[in-house]
Every structure is written in structure tokens, then in C-alpha cells.
């Protein structure tokens, strides 16, 4: 880490991952993080959340933090702008369409998977592993083919609680993410590799959790979604700090002026970050804000 990277910079935007970064292990935003973000907003520094989560389980954090910036969901496959309720209305609209211009409210980016592609992926995985647990994410909900052991790793009471039922029931909806779950992390890597070999560039593989392989439309990335969000708020990468904890955060940390990894981040992210901050349960986001952002 260079000496320059440990000094305060002119940072005019902050991008935060959610799970493993912004929120504690109990799913709450700790007081130091909440207060640090409030100081950023008072100083006129926009805060953008970039997550693999669905809009309906992300918008609550926008309300808690009083954010009005674009919301980057599904690893950048769906980017929404406007007031929280406007963003939800846009996400759940039957006529959801991408926005050609950066409008004040609505959809900045919309990259669903086609029903045929989703169906082919589901069939392929189930042919390899008949008892596989597969989760499909739409703009409004998650649907899980069977409960199994996912309940030990997933919040089954919050807004992300999946409906358990036939996956064919959601193929007519806009599907943004297909997840394969296994308690065996080597199996997750194996399935991701097999899907990559079988389908080539049909899917973009993202990973935000060691037990989940997540498949999205080609070209989708958090960094791509954040790029649109930054344009929308009139900011550039070279004046942005990005904070994350897992492989899917690498590109946005690399592009930011300051890339910060959490103490609980995966080793690969910590190795490439400009700075490693505290643990998610110890206000690591607040520590990074206090260290690097002038006026916060």
C-alpha cells in the first residue's frame, strides 16, 4: 500500500456493497456506519449501494439511510433511480424498459435473462444434480425449487424470503439471476465451471457468497451498474471510494480512486485493495469514511 493511499483525498462519491460490508452479521446497519453516511450526505457526497440483492430487499436500506441515489441491484443487471417508492414501482412494472436517457426517475439499466436461457440452465443443472437447489430472482421476488439446506444460509423471514415452488412458474417474468446453492463450496465452483464450458458467453457468472454460484446476463457487473449510477449523480470514478468484501466487488474497487476491502473480505480482494478497513461488525465502513473522505 502506498503512502498516498493512506491520506485523505478529494472523494466526491462513495459506493458500498451491502452484505458483508454495510450491514452487520445480524442484518442491521451499525450506529457508526449510519452516522458516517449521514455526515457524507450533509457534506454533499452521494452514497450509492451496489448489491446482488433484489430491489425489494435493498430499498429498505435506502429508507433507513435517507438515500436518493440510484440503486444498483442484481450485480448491476437492474439499476433504478428516483425516490424509493418510484424505484420499486419501476422494478415491478409490467412494462419495465431500459431508459435511453438518464431520466430523473425510473430505470437506468435493465438486463434480464431470456426465458429460454433460464430454462436451458435449469435443465442442465438438474440433469447434473437432480437434487440441486436452484433459486430464481425476478424484479419482485425469489422462487426456490426446494427448501433443503439453503435455510441455514438465507434469511427466510425478511423481504428476500423465497417462495418455494415450481421454477416454471416464473419463466414468464423478467428473470435477472439464477443461483445454484451448495454447502460444498468446491461443488459451487465445479458447477460454475461446467456452466461456463457448456454455455460459453450466454451467462455472466458472479459470486458474492462462497455457497452460491450466480448467473446473469452477459456483460453484467457491479462496476457497470455503478458507472451508470455515477453518471446519473454527476461523479467520476477518479473521485470515488468503493468498499466491498467479495470477488464481485473487485472491478469496482479497481476502478475507484480508493478501493477498500473489509477485514472480513476474501483474501483476493484484500490483496488488491488500496486499504483494508475494519470488520463489518466493527464499523469498518465508518472507519474508511473517516480515514479517506475530507469533510465527513
Phi and psi in degrees as GROMACS dihedral restraints (atoms count N, CA, C in turn):
[ dihedral_restraints ]
;  ai    aj    ak    al  type     phi  dphi    fc
    3     4     5     6     1   -76.7    20    10
    4     5     6     7     1   157.0    20    10
    6     7     8     9     1   -60.7    20    10
    7     8     9    10     1   -35.4    20    10
    9    10    11    12     1   -61.2    20    10
   10    11    12    13     1   -32.4    20    10
   12    13    14    15     1   -71.5    20    10
   13    14    15    16     1   -15.2    20    10
   15    16    17    18     1   -96.0    20    10
   16    17    18    19     1     1.6    20    10
   18    19    20    21     1  -100.1    20    10
   19    20    21    22     1   155.7    20    10
   21    22    23    24     1   -66.7    20    10
   22    23    24    25     1   140.6    20    10
   24    25    26    27     1  -120.2    20    10
   25    26    27    28     1   173.5    20    10
   27    28    29    30     1   -82.5    20    10
   28    29    30    31     1    92.7    20    10
   30    31    32    33     1  -104.8    20    10
   31    32    33    34     1   121.9    20    10
   33    34    35    36     1  -115.3    20    10
   34    35    36    37     1     6.7    20    10
   36    37    38    39     1  -159.7    20    10
   37    38    39    40     1   146.3    20    10
   39    40    41    42     1  -128.8    20    10
   40    41    42    43     1   129.8    20    10
   42    43    44    45     1  -112.6    20    10
   43    44    45    46     1   129.2    20    10
   45    46    47    48     1  -123.6    20    10
   46    47    48    49     1   130.6    20    10
   48    49    50    51     1   -68.0    20    10
   49    50    51    52     1   161.9    20    10
   51    52    53    54     1  -100.8    20    10
   52    53    54    55     1   -71.3    20    10
   54    55    56    57     1   -70.9    20    10
   55    56    57    58     1   129.2    20    10
   57    58    59    60     1    84.8    20    10
   58    59    60    61     1    -5.1    20    10
   60    61    62    63     1  -130.4    20    10
   61    62    63    64     1   -73.5    20    10
   63    64    65    66     1   -70.1    20    10
   64    65    66    67     1   -43.2    20    10
   66    67    68    69     1  -103.4    20    10
   67    68    69    70     1   151.4    20    10
   69    70    71    72     1   -74.8    20    10
   70    71    72    73     1   176.0    20    10
   72    73    74    75     1   -65.4    20    10
   73    74    75    76     1   -20.7    20    10
   75    76    77    78     1   -89.1    20    10
   76    77    78    79     1     5.7    20    10
   78    79    80    81     1    85.9    20    10
   79    80    81    82     1     6.6    20    10
   81    82    83    84     1  -105.5    20    10
   82    83    84    85     1   161.8    20    10
   84    85    86    87     1   -93.3    20    10
   85    86    87    88     1   119.5    20    10
   87    88    89    90     1   -69.4    20    10
   88    89    90    91     1   157.3    20    10
   90    91    92    93     1   -57.8    20    10
   91    92    93    94     1   -45.7    20    10
   93    94    95    96     1   -57.8    20    10
   94    95    96    97     1   -41.9    20    10
   96    97    98    99     1   -65.5    20    10
   97    98    99   100     1   -43.7    20    10
   99   100   101   102     1   -60.4    20    10
  100   101   102   103     1   -46.1    20    10
  102   103   104   105     1   -67.0    20    10
  103   104   105   106     1   -39.2    20    10
  105   106   107   108     1   -64.5    20    10
  106   107   108   109     1   -40.2    20    10
  108   109   110   111     1   -67.5    20    10
  109   110   111   112     1   -38.4    20    10
  111   112   113   114     1   -60.6    20    10
  112   113   114   115     1   -38.7    20    10
  114   115   116   117     1   -66.0    20    10
  115   116   117   118     1   -38.7    20    10
  117   118   119   120     1   -59.8    20    10
  118   119   120   121     1   -45.9    20    10
  120   121   122   123     1   -64.4    20    10
  121   122   123   124     1   -39.4    20    10
  123   124   125   126     1   -63.6    20    10
  124   125   126   127     1   -31.2    20    10
  126   127   128   129     1   -84.6    20    10
  127   128   129   130     1     1.0    20    10
  129   130   131   132     1    79.5    20    10
  130   131   132   133     1    21.9    20    10
  132   133   134   135     1   -99.7    20    10
  133   134   135   136     1   110.9    20    10
  135   136   137   138     1   -67.4    20    10
  136   137   138   139     1   144.3    20    10
  138   139   140   141     1  -117.3    20    10
  139   140   141   142     1   126.0    20    10
  141   142   143   144     1  -116.5    20    10
  142   143   144   145     1   130.5    20    10
  144   145   146   147     1   -94.5    20    10
  145   146   147   148     1   129.5    20    10
  147   148   149   150     1  -124.6    20    10
  148   149   150   151     1   115.0    20    10
  150   151   152   153     1  -143.6    20    10
  151   152   153   154     1   162.4    20    10
  153   154   155   156     1   -86.2    20    10
  154   155   156   157     1    -1.1    20    10
  156   157   158   159     1   -72.5    20    10
  157   158   159   160     1   162.7    20    10
  159   160   161   162     1   -76.5    20    10
  160   161   162   163     1   152.6    20    10
  162   163   164   165     1   -55.9    20    10
  163   164   165   166     1   -41.1    20    10
  165   166   167   168     1   -66.9    20    10
  166   167   168   169     1   -20.7    20    10
  168   169   170   171     1  -102.3    20    10
  169   170   171   172     1    -1.4    20    10
  171   172   173   174     1  -101.0    20    10
  172   173   174   175     1   -32.7    20    10
  174   175   176   177     1   -63.3    20    10
  175   176   177   178     1   -27.1    20    10
  177   178   179   180     1   -61.5    20    10
  178   179   180   181     1   -36.3    20    10
  180   181   182   183     1   -68.1    20    10
  181   182   183   184     1   -33.9    20    10
  183   184   185   186     1   -62.9    20    10
  184   185   186   187     1   -40.4    20    10
  186   187   188   189     1   -65.5    20    10
  187   188   189   190     1   -45.2    20    10
  189   190   191   192     1   -60.7    20    10
  190   191   192   193     1   -41.0    20    10
  192   193   194   195     1   -91.5    20    10
  193   194   195   196     1    -3.7    20    10
  195   196   197   198     1    58.7    20    10
  196   197   198   199     1    44.9    20    10
  198   199   200   201     1   -88.9    20    10
  199   200   201   202     1   149.6    20    10
  201   202   203   204     1  -131.8    20    10
  202   203   204   205     1    15.7    20    10
  204   205   206   207     1   -85.3    20    10
  205   206   207   208     1   166.0    20    10
  207   208   209   210     1   -59.6    20    10
  208   209   210   211     1   150.5    20    10
  210   211   212   213     1  -111.5    20    10
  211   212   213   214     1   119.1    20    10
  213   214   215   216     1   -98.1    20    10
  214   215   216   217     1   107.8    20    10
  216   217   218   219     1  -113.2    20    10
  217   218   219   220     1   165.9    20    10
  219   220   221   222     1    50.0    20    10
  220   221   222   223     1    44.9    20    10
  222   223   224   225     1    58.6    20    10
  223   224   225   226     1    25.4    20    10
  225   226   227   228     1   101.3    20    10
  226   227   228   229     1    -1.3    20    10
  228   229   230   231     1   -72.0    20    10
  229   230   231   232     1   -24.0    20    10
  231   232   233   234     1  -138.4    20    10
  232   233   234   235     1   116.4    20    10
  234   235   236   237     1  -120.6    20    10
  235   236   237   238     1   122.1    20    10
  237   238   239   240     1  -119.6    20    10
  238   239   240   241     1   145.5    20    10
  240   241   242   243     1  -128.2    20    10
  241   242   243   244     1   154.6    20    10
  243   244   245   246     1   116.3    20    10
  244   245   246   247     1  -168.1    20    10
  246   247   248   249     1   -69.4    20    10
  247   248   249   250     1   153.8    20    10
  249   250   251   252     1   -50.1    20    10
  250   251   252   253     1   -45.8    20    10
  252   253   254   255     1   -68.6    20    10
  253   254   255   256     1   -35.5    20    10
  255   256   257   258     1   -63.0    20    10
  256   257   258   259     1   -40.6    20    10
  258   259   260   261     1   -64.1    20    10
  259   260   261   262     1   -41.6    20    10
  261   262   263   264     1   -66.0    20    10
  262   263   264   265     1   -40.9    20    10
  264   265   266   267     1   -61.1    20    10
  265   266   267   268     1   -40.8    20    10
  267   268   269   270     1   -66.2    20    10
  268   269   270   271     1   -41.5    20    10
  270   271   272   273     1   -66.3    20    10
  271   272   273   274     1   -33.5    20    10
  273   274   275   276     1   -97.7    20    10
  274   275   276   277     1     3.5    20    10
  276   277   278   279     1   -68.4    20    10
  277   278   279   280     1   139.5    20    10
  279   280   281   282     1   -71.1    20    10
  280   281   282   283     1   -16.0    20    10
  282   283   284   285     1  -112.9    20    10
  283   284   285   286     1    31.5    20    10
  285   286   287   288     1   -57.1    20    10
  286   287   288   289     1   125.4    20    10
  288   289   290   291     1  -137.6    20    10
  289   290   291   292     1   150.4    20    10
  291   292   293   294     1   -66.1    20    10
  292   293   294   295     1   151.0    20    10
  294   295   296   297     1   -93.5    20    10
  295   296   297   298     1   122.4    20    10
  297   298   299   300     1   -71.9    20    10
  298   299   300   301     1   -33.8    20    10
  300   301   302   303     1  -112.2    20    10
  301   302   303   304     1   154.8    20    10
  303   304   305   306     1   -76.3    20    10
  304   305   306   307     1    85.1    20    10
  306   307   308   309     1   -82.9    20    10
  307   308   309   310     1   164.9    20    10
  309   310   311   312     1   -65.7    20    10
  310   311   312   313     1   -40.8    20    10
  312   313   314   315     1  -131.8    20    10
  313   314   315   316     1   142.8    20    10
  315   316   317   318     1   127.2    20    10
  316   317   318   319     1  -142.3    20    10
  318   319   320   321     1  -105.8    20    10
  319   320   321   322     1   123.2    20    10
  321   322   323   324     1   -93.5    20    10
  322   323   324   325     1   -28.4    20    10
  324   325   326   327     1  -154.1    20    10
  325   326   327   328     1   139.5    20    10
  327   328   329   330     1  -144.7    20    10
  328   329   330   331     1   105.8    20    10
  330   331   332   333     1  -130.2    20    10
  331   332   333   334     1    74.0    20    10
  333   334   335   336     1   -78.8    20    10
  334   335   336   337     1   164.9    20    10
  336   337   338   339     1   -88.2    20    10
  337   338   339   340     1   152.1    20    10
  339   340   341   342     1   -77.1    20    10
  340   341   342   343     1   150.0    20    10
  342   343   344   345     1   -55.6    20    10
  343   344   345   346     1   -37.7    20    10
  345   346   347   348     1   -64.4    20    10
  346   347   348   349     1   -43.0    20    10
  348   349   350   351     1   -63.8    20    10
  349   350   351   352     1   -43.9    20    10
  351   352   353   354     1   -62.5    20    10
  352   353   354   355     1   -45.4    20    10
  354   355   356   357     1   -61.8    20    10
  355   356   357   358     1   -42.7    20    10
  357   358   359   360     1   -63.2    20    10
  358   359   360   361     1   -40.9    20    10
  360   361   362   363     1   -65.4    20    10
  361   362   363   364     1   -46.7    20    10
  363   364   365   366     1   -60.1    20    10
  364   365   366   367     1   -46.0    20    10
  366   367   368   369     1   -61.6    20    10
  367   368   369   370     1   -41.9    20    10
  369   370   371   372     1   -63.6    20    10
  370   371   372   373     1   -45.7    20    10
  372   373   374   375     1   -66.0    20    10
  373   374   375   376     1   -43.0    20    10
  375   376   377   378     1   -68.8    20    10
  376   377   378   379     1   -29.3    20    10
  378   379   380   381     1   -66.1    20    10
  379   380   381   382     1   -34.6    20    10
  381   382   383   384     1   -77.8    20    10
  382   383   384   385     1   -35.9    20    10
  384   385   386   387     1  -143.6    20    10
  385   386   387   388     1    97.0    20    10
  387   388   389   390     1   -61.4    20    10
  388   389   390   391     1   -27.8    20    10
  390   391   392   393     1  -100.0    20    10
  391   392   393   394     1    18.3    20    10
  393   394   395   396     1   -60.4    20    10
  394   395   396   397     1   144.2    20    10
  396   397   398   399     1   -96.5    20    10
  397   398   399   400     1   121.5    20    10
  399   400   401   402     1  -125.3    20    10
  400   401   402   403     1   133.7    20    10
  402   403   404   405     1  -119.5    20    10
  403   404   405   406     1   130.1    20    10
  405   406   407   408     1  -113.2    20    10
  406   407   408   409     1   132.1    20    10
  408   409   410   411     1  -111.2    20    10
  409   410   411   412     1   125.7    20    10
  411   412   413   414     1  -107.5    20    10
  412   413   414   415     1  -174.2    20    10
  414   415   416   417     1   -68.6    20    10
  415   416   417   418     1   -16.5    20    10
  417   418   419   420     1  -117.9    20    10
  418   419   420   421     1   -24.8    20    10
  420   421   422   423     1  -159.7    20    10
  421   422   423   424     1   168.2    20    10
  423   424   425   426     1  -109.2    20    10
  424   425   426   427     1   143.8    20    10
  426   427   428   429     1  -126.3    20    10
  427   428   429   430     1   131.8    20    10
  429   430   431   432     1  -117.6    20    10
  430   431   432   433     1   135.7    20    10
  432   433   434   435     1   -71.5    20    10
  433   434   435   436     1   -32.5    20    10
  435   436   437   438     1  -158.9    20    10
  436   437   438   439     1   150.1    20    10
  438   439   440   441     1   -69.8    20    10
  439   440   441   442     1   -57.1    20    10
  441   442   443   444     1    52.9    20    10
  442   443   444   445     1  -142.8    20    10
  444   445   446   447     1   -92.3    20    10
  445   446   447   448     1     2.0    20    10
  447   448   449   450     1   -59.0    20    10
  448   449   450   451     1   -30.1    20    10
  450   451   452   453     1   -58.8    20    10
  451   452   453   454     1   -22.6    20    10
  453   454   455   456     1   -77.4    20    10
  454   455   456   457     1   -14.5    20    10
  456   457   458   459     1  -120.4    20    10
  457   458   459   460     1    -9.3    20    10
  459   460   461   462     1  -121.5    20    10
  460   461   462   463     1   143.2    20    10
  462   463   464   465     1   -74.3    20    10
  463   464   465   466     1   104.9    20    10
  465   466   467   468     1   -90.0    20    10
  466   467   468   469     1     5.4    20    10
  468   469   470   471     1  -114.7    20    10
  469   470   471   472     1   -22.9    20    10
  471   472   473   474     1   -82.0    20    10
  472   473   474   475     1  -170.0    20    10
  474   475   476   477     1   -66.4    20    10
  475   476   477   478     1   -15.6    20    10
  477   478   479   480     1   -88.5    20    10
  478   479   480   481     1     2.9    20    10
  480   481   482   483     1   -56.1    20    10
  481   482   483   484     1   120.8    20    10
  483   484   485   486     1   -79.3    20    10
  484   485   486   487     1   150.9    20    10
  486   487   488   489     1   -82.8    20    10
  487   488   489   490     1   138.0    20    10
  489   490   491   492     1   -99.8    20    10
  490   491   492   493     1   122.8    20    10
  492   493   494   495     1   176.5    20    10
  493   494   495   496     1  -176.4    20    10
  495   496   497   498     1   -62.0    20    10
  496   497   498   499     1   131.6    20    10
  498   499   500   501     1   -67.3    20    10
  499   500   501   502     1   -24.1    20    10
  501   502   503   504     1   -62.9    20    10
  502   503   504   505     1   -20.8    20    10
  504   505   506   507     1   -65.5    20    10
  505   506   507   508     1   -21.2    20    10
  507   508   509   510     1  -109.0    20    10
  508   509   510   511     1     2.2    20    10
  510   511   512   513     1   -66.6    20    10
  511   512   513   514     1   -19.0    20    10
  513   514   515   516     1   -85.9    20    10
  514   515   516   517     1    -6.9    20    10
  516   517   518   519     1   -92.7    20    10
  517   518   519   520     1   173.2    20    10
  519   520   521   522     1   -79.5    20    10
  520   521   522   523     1   111.1    20    10
  522   523   524   525     1   -99.5    20    10
  523   524   525   526     1   126.9    20    10
  525   526   527   528     1  -107.5    20    10
  526   527   528   529     1   -22.3    20    10
  528   529   530   531     1  -152.6    20    10
  529   530   531   532     1   138.4    20    10
  531   532   533   534     1  -120.1    20    10
  532   533   534   535     1   125.4    20    10
  534   535   536   537     1  -114.4    20    10
  535   536   537   538     1   139.2    20    10
  537   538   539   540     1  -109.9    20    10
  538   539   540   541     1   130.1    20    10
  540   541   542   543     1  -113.9    20    10
  541   542   543   544     1   140.8    20    10
  543   544   545   546     1  -153.8    20    10
  544   545   546   547     1   143.6    20    10
  546   547   548   549     1   -69.9    20    10
  547   548   549   550     1   -21.8    20    10
  549   550   551   552     1   -89.7    20    10
  550   551   552   553     1   106.3    20    10
  552   553   554   555     1   -65.4    20    10
  553   554   555   556     1   -28.6    20    10
  555   556   557   558     1   -68.0    20    10
  556   557   558   559     1   -32.0    20    10
  558   559   560   561     1   -68.0    20    10
  559   560   561   562     1   -36.5    20    10
  561   562   563   564     1   -60.8    20    10
  562   563   564   565     1   -47.2    20    10
  564   565   566   567     1   -63.2    20    10
  565   566   567   568     1   -39.1    20    10
  567   568   569   570     1   -64.3    20    10
  568   569   570   571     1   -45.6    20    10
  570   571   572   573     1   -63.7    20    10
  571   572   573   574     1   -42.8    20    10
  573   574   575   576     1   -59.8    20    10
  574   575   576   577     1   -42.0    20    10
  576   577   578   579     1   -65.9    20    10
  577   578   579   580     1   -41.4    20    10
  579   580   581   582     1   -65.2    20    10
  580   581   582   583     1   -41.9    20    10
  582   583   584   585     1   -62.7    20    10
  583   584   585   586     1   -41.5    20    10
  585   586   587   588     1   -60.8    20    10
  586   587   588   589     1   -41.9    20    10
  588   589   590   591     1   -68.0    20    10
  589   590   591   592     1   -38.8    20    10
  591   592   593   594     1   -75.3    20    10
  592   593   594   595     1   -40.3    20    10
  594   595   596   597     1  -108.8    20    10
  595   596   597   598     1    -1.5    20    10
  597   598   599   600     1    58.6    20    10
  598   599   600   601     1  -127.1    20    10
  600   601   602   603     1   -91.3    20    10
  601   602   603   604     1    18.6    20    10
  603   604   605   606     1   -73.0    20    10
  604   605   606   607     1   -28.5    20    10
  606   607   608   609     1  -123.6    20    10
  607   608   609   610     1   153.4    20    10
  609   610   611   612     1  -107.6    20    10
  610   611   612   613     1   120.7    20    10
  612   613   614   615     1   -90.2    20    10
  613   614   615   616     1   126.8    20    10
  615   616   617   618     1  -123.1    20    10
  616   617   618   619     1   151.7    20    10
  618   619   620   621     1  -139.3    20    10
  619   620   621   622     1   117.4    20    10
  621   622   623   624     1  -116.0    20    10
  622   623   624   625     1     0.6    20    10
  624   625   626   627     1  -152.8    20    10
  625   626   627   628     1   136.9    20    10
  627   628   629   630     1   -62.7    20    10
  628   629   630   631     1   -24.0    20    10
  630   631   632   633     1   -98.6    20    10
  631   632   633   634     1     4.7    20    10
  633   634   635   636     1  -127.8    20    10
  634   635   636   637     1   130.6    20    10
  636   637   638   639     1  -101.8    20    10
  637   638   639   640     1   127.7    20    10
  639   640   641   642     1  -118.7    20    10
  640   641   642   643     1   128.7    20    10
  642   643   644   645     1  -116.3    20    10
  643   644   645   646     1   128.0    20    10
  645   646   647   648     1  -130.8    20    10
  646   647   648   649     1  -179.3    20    10
  648   649   650   651     1   -65.7    20    10
  649   650   651   652     1   151.1    20    10
  651   652   653   654     1   -56.3    20    10
  652   653   654   655     1   140.3    20    10
  654   655   656   657     1    84.7    20    10
  655   656   657   658     1    -6.6    20    10
  657   658   659   660     1   -73.4    20    10
  658   659   660   661     1   135.3    20    10
  660   661   662   663     1  -157.7    20    10
  661   662   663   664     1   155.5    20    10
  663   664   665   666     1   -59.5    20    10
  664   665   666   667     1   -42.7    20    10
  666   667   668   669     1   -60.5    20    10
  667   668   669   670     1   -39.2    20    10
  669   670   671   672     1   -64.2    20    10
  670   671   672   673     1   -42.4    20    10
  672   673   674   675     1   -65.5    20    10
  673   674   675   676     1   -41.0    20    10
  675   676   677   678     1   -64.8    20    10
  676   677   678   679     1   -36.8    20    10
  678   679   680   681     1   -56.3    20    10
  679   680   681   682     1   -45.1    20    10
  681   682   683   684     1   -65.3    20    10
  682   683   684   685     1   -41.5    20    10
  684   685   686   687     1   -63.9    20    10
  685   686   687   688     1   -41.0    20    10
  687   688   689   690     1   -64.1    20    10
  688   689   690   691     1   -42.6    20    10
  690   691   692   693     1   -58.0    20    10
  691   692   693   694     1   -40.7    20    10
  693   694   695   696     1   -63.6    20    10
  694   695   696   697     1   -33.7    20    10
  696   697   698   699     1   -99.0    20    10
  697   698   699   700     1     6.3    20    10
  699   700   701   702     1    73.2    20    10
  700   701   702   703     1    38.3    20    10
  702   703   704   705     1  -125.3    20    10
  703   704   705   706     1   163.6    20    10
  705   706   707   708     1  -119.6    20    10
  706   707   708   709     1   159.8    20    10
  708   709   710   711     1   -60.4    20    10
  709   710   711   712     1   -35.6    20    10
  711   712   713   714     1   -75.3    20    10
  712   713   714   715     1     3.9    20    10
  714   715   716   717     1  -127.8    20    10
  715   716   717   718     1    24.9    20    10
  717   718   719   720     1  -120.0    20    10
  718   719   720   721     1   141.8    20    10
  720   721   722   723     1  -108.3    20    10
  721   722   723   724     1   132.4    20    10
  723   724   725   726     1  -120.4    20    10
  724   725   726   727     1   138.5    20    10
  726   727   728   729     1  -128.6    20    10
  727   728   729   730     1   132.5    20    10
  729   730   731   732     1  -155.0    20    10
  730   731   732   733     1  -173.7    20    10
  732   733   734   735     1  -140.1    20    10
  733   734   735   736     1    -8.5    20    10
  735   736   737   738     1  -140.7    20    10
  736   737   738   739     1   179.4    20    10
  738   739   740   741     1   -55.2    20    10
  739   740   741   742     1   -37.4    20    10
  741   742   743   744     1   -70.5    20    10
  742   743   744   745     1    -5.9    20    10
  744   745   746   747     1   -95.8    20    10
  745   746   747   748     1    -5.5    20    10
  747   748   749   750     1   -59.1    20    10
  748   749   750   751     1   -47.2    20    10
  750   751   752   753     1   -64.4    20    10
  751   752   753   754     1   -41.1    20    10
  753   754   755   756     1   -71.0    20    10
  754   755   756   757     1   -32.3    20    10
  756   757   758   759     1   -68.0    20    10
  757   758   759   760     1   -36.9    20    10
  759   760   761   762     1   -67.5    20    10
  760   761   762   763     1   -36.5    20    10
  762   763   764   765     1   -81.8    20    10
  763   764   765   766     1   -23.3    20    10
  765   766   767   768     1   -73.8    20    10
  766   767   768   769     1   157.3    20    10
  768   769   770   771     1   -61.9    20    10
  769   770   771   772     1   -39.0    20    10
  771   772   773   774     1  -130.7    20    10
  772   773   774   775     1   121.2    20    10
  774   775   776   777     1  -107.1    20    10
  775   776   777   778     1   121.5    20    10
  777   778   779   780     1  -116.5    20    10
  778   779   780   781     1   130.7    20    10
  780   781   782   783     1  -105.5    20    10
  781   782   783   784     1   143.9    20    10
  783   784   785   786     1   -73.3    20    10
  784   785   786   787     1   156.0    20    10
  786   787   788   789     1   -60.5    20    10
  787   788   789   790     1   -29.0    20    10
  789   790   791   792     1   -90.1    20    10
  790   791   792   793     1    10.4    20    10
  792   793   794   795     1   -71.5    20    10
  793   794   795   796     1   163.5    20    10
  795   796   797   798     1   -66.7    20    10
  796   797   798   799     1   151.5    20    10
  798   799   800   801     1   -55.9    20    10
  799   800   801   802     1   -37.5    20    10
  801   802   803   804     1   -64.2    20    10
  802   803   804   805     1   -37.6    20    10
  804   805   806   807     1   -71.4    20    10
  805   806   807   808     1   -41.0    20    10
  807   808   809   810     1   -63.8    20    10
  808   809   810   811     1   -33.9    20    10
  810   811   812   813     1   -67.5    20    10
  811   812   813   814     1   -31.5    20    10
  813   814   815   816     1   -99.0    20    10
  814   815   816   817     1    -7.9    20    10
  816   817   818   819     1   -73.7    20    10
  817   818   819   820     1   155.9    20    10
  819   820   821   822     1   -73.7    20    10
  820   821   822   823     1   -27.7    20    10
  822   823   824   825     1  -154.6    20    10
  823   824   825   826     1   144.0    20    10
  825   826   827   828     1  -110.5    20    10
  826   827   828   829     1   118.3    20    10
  828   829   830   831     1   -96.0    20    10
  829   830   831   832     1  -169.6    20    10
  831   832   833   834     1   -72.5    20    10
  832   833   834   835     1   177.0    20    10
  834   835   836   837     1   -69.2    20    10
  835   836   837   838     1   157.8    20    10
  837   838   839   840     1   -59.7    20    10
  838   839   840   841     1   -31.7    20    10
  840   841   842   843     1   -85.8    20    10
  841   842   843   844     1    -2.2    20    10
  843   844   845   846     1  -119.9    20    10
  844   845   846   847     1    23.6    20    10
  846   847   848   849     1    69.3    20    10
  847   848   849   850     1    38.2    20    10
  849   850   851   852     1   -61.2    20    10
  850   851   852   853     1   -33.8    20    10
  852   853   854   855     1   -63.6    20    10
  853   854   855   856     1   -46.2    20    10
  855   856   857   858     1   -61.0    20    10
  856   857   858   859     1   -39.9    20    10
  858   859   860   861     1   -59.6    20    10
  859   860   861   862     1   -45.1    20    10
  861   862   863   864     1   -65.9    20    10
  862   863   864   865     1   -41.0    20    10
  864   865   866   867     1   -61.9    20    10
  865   866   867   868     1   -46.9    20    10
  867   868   869   870     1   -63.1    20    10
  868   869   870   871     1   -34.6    20    10
  870   871   872   873     1   -75.8    20    10
  871   872   873   874     1   -38.2    20    10
  873   874   875   876     1  -111.6    20    10
  874   875   876   877     1   -21.1    20    10
  876   877   878   879     1  -102.3    20    10
  877   878   879   880     1   116.3    20    10
  879   880   881   882     1   -66.8    20    10
  880   881   882   883     1   137.1    20    10
  882   883   884   885     1    82.7    20    10
  883   884   885   886     1    -0.5    20    10
